Amino acid sequence: MEALTAKDIMSHDVLEVMAGWSVQRLVEFLVENSISGAPVTTEGGKLVGVVSLTDIIRHDTLLEKGSQSYGTHEYYLHTLESQFAPQEIDSLHFDNEPLMTVRDIMTPAIFKVSEKETVQQVADTMIRSRIHRVFVTREEKVIGIISAADMLRVIRDI
């Protein structure tokens, strides 16, 4: 296990979202791909942040506190109810909300590791930062992603 590196355990198929997407488009993308978060890039491919379901819920909770509460659109409710807790679904609102973009709700902090870092170094980064995913980069480009589930697979396979 000591010889394993980020490159050995990363997922190569990284699904990215664009900073200019609407929050509604983001939710559809996450649901369609059964993922809970993704790196955020600009049109030029520059990594500018990360966005997750937590960011969506945090954003929506703040909107709810400041405005009238609206029911969740039936399309999302039907799609989400098999994947998330009812409380999480109830906190998502899209009707009559101002057009917010991914850039407005994303976390601008980017946690990245080199493809040559050991699994132990990756784990240290994730634990210290209290995060569920890190991006594997080469020359500032995202080439992979390591999630908490990937780390659990490594532990399982020891």
N, C-alpha and C positions, 0 to 999 in steps of 0.2 A: 504494500500500500504506500510506503514511503516514496516509491518511484512514480506514483501516479501524479499527473499534472492536470491543470485546468483543461488543456487540450484533449486529454484522454477521456474526460467525463462530460464535457460540455455538449449541449444540443447545438447542432450546426444550423438548423432551420430556425432562424430568428425572425419572428414576425414583428415588424416595426409599425408604429403609428406616426402619422404626421402631426406636427404641432398645430397646424391650422384646421384640423378636423373638428367638427362639432362634437360635443359630449355625447349627443345621441348617436352619431356615427361610431364613436368609440365604443359605446355599450354594445351596439350591434356587432362590431368587429370582435370584441372579447367573447361574446356569447357564441357567435358563429364558429370561432376557433377553439372554444372551450379552454380559454386561458384567463388568468386573473390579473395579468399585467404585461406591459411591453415597454421597450425603449421608445423614446420620442425623438424623432429626427426632423430636420428642416428639409425643405425641397432640395437643398444641395447635399443632403445625406449626412449633415453634421449632427452628432448625438448631443441633445440639449437637455435631456431629462428622462424620467421614468414615470409611468402612470399606471395605477392599479385600481382595482375595485374599491380599495380603501380611500383613494383620492376622490372617486366619484361619490361615495357615500358621505365623506367629509364635506365635500362641496354642497351636496344636496341637503345635508343637515343644516348647514349655514343658511342656505336659501330658505329652508322651511322655517327657521327661527325668525327670519326677516320678512316673510311674506305669507300669504294665504297658502294653505296646503292643498295640493291637487292630487288626485288619484293617479296611480301608475297606469300607464297605457296598457291595454289588454294584451297587445302583442308581446310586450316585454314580460308581463306577468306570466303568461303561458310558457314562454321560453325559459325564464329564470327559475320558476318554482321547483324544478327538479334538481337544480344545482346549488341553490342558496337558501339560507334560513329565511323564514317569513319576515323576521324583523329587518333583515337586510333589504329584501324586496320592497317592503313597505316604505323604506326611506328613499327609494328612487322615484323622482318626479321629473316629468319632461314637458307636460302640457303648460303652455303659457309662460315658460321660463325664457328669459332673454338668451339669445344665442351665445353660449359659452363655448370656448374652444378648449382643446386639450392643453394648449399652452397656459390657459387660465387656471387649470386645476392640477397640472402635473407637479411632481416633485423635481426641482431643478438639480438636486444633488445626484450625482452619478457615481455609482459604486462599480468600479471596474477592476479587473485583474488582468495580468499578462497571461498569455497562453502557457507560459513556462512555469508559472507559480505552482507550488505543490498543493495537493488537496488540503493539507493541514493549513497552509497559508490562506487558501480560499475560505476554509471553515472559520479561521480566526477573523477574517474580514467580515463575514456574515454575522458571526456572534457579536463582535465588537460593535458593529453598526446596527444590529437588530433588524436585519433585512432578510427577505425571502428569496432574493435573486441577485446575482451579480452578472455583469456583462464582461465577456472575454473580448479583449481588443488587441488589434495589431495595427500599429501606426494610426492610432486614433479612430479606427473603423471597427465596428462591432462585427466579430466573426463567430460569436457563439454566446450562449447564455447558460448559466448554471443556477438551478433552482434548489430549494430545500429538498424537493423530491429527488433530484439528481444526487444530492449528498446522502440521502437515506439509502439510495440504491448502492452506493459505494460501501456503506456500513453493512448492508445486508449481504453483500457479496464477499465480505472479508473471510 
